[in-house]
Amino acid sequence: MDDYYYMKAALVEARIAEKKSEIPVGAIIVIGDKVVATGHNLREQLHDATAHAEIVAIRAACAALGSWRLTDATMYVTLEPCAMCAGAIVNARIKRLVYGAPDSVAGAVHSWFGIPFANNLNHRPEVVGGIMEDDCRKILLEFFGKVR
């Protein structure tokens, strides 16, 4: 199993969000070859500004593992994380972040801020961007094409 395999699973989560009229972003957290948590945007459903796919997945992983430290985990997310989510990824000590489409508006990994690369933070995850970028971008473009 590789990054493409797991990004396809994150895209399944994004489709679940879309069916709930949420912005279609999905995330999964993997340790070894086991998916330990999944998440998708739930801001509208939960009336919670922090219910981004990454936060939902981090909370689920921490609950499943009984620890806030996700030091052996890889997160796969369909859209470049925002500042809140990039900070949560660093704080959860996630080992590796893999994302699909860049976010030129709010992305805080490569597009803006470079949060995971800040030398003054106590943890810096490995980051890979652009995995299945076209598929991840397409689901967002289709969604916004329908709602706007």
C-alpha positions, 0 to 999 in steps of 0.5 A: 500500500502506498500514498495513492492507496491511502489518498483514495481512502481520504477521497472517499471521506471527502465524498461522504462530506459532500453528501452531507453538503459539507465542503468535500475534504477528507482525512485519514490517519494511518499507523503502519498499514492500519487506518486508525481514524477517518474524518471529513468536514463537519462544520455545517452539521456540528455548527463547529468552526473547528470541525475540519476533516483533519481535526475530526480525524486527529480527535478520533485517532487520539481517542482510539489510541488513548494518547494525544501523541500520534508520533508514528502516524501519517495523515492523508488529507485531500486539501492542504491544511489551514493554519489551525489544522497545520498547527494541530498536526504539529501539536499531535506530533504526526510523523508524516503529512500527505496532502492532495490539492494545494489551497492558495487561499488558506493553505498553511503548509506550502501556500502560506506560512509554512507552519510544519517547517517552522524552526521554532516549533518543537516538531516538524512532520515530513510533508508530501504535497500533490498526491492525486492533486487533480482528483482532490481539486476536481471534487472541490471544483465540482462542489463549488460549481454546484453551490455557487 
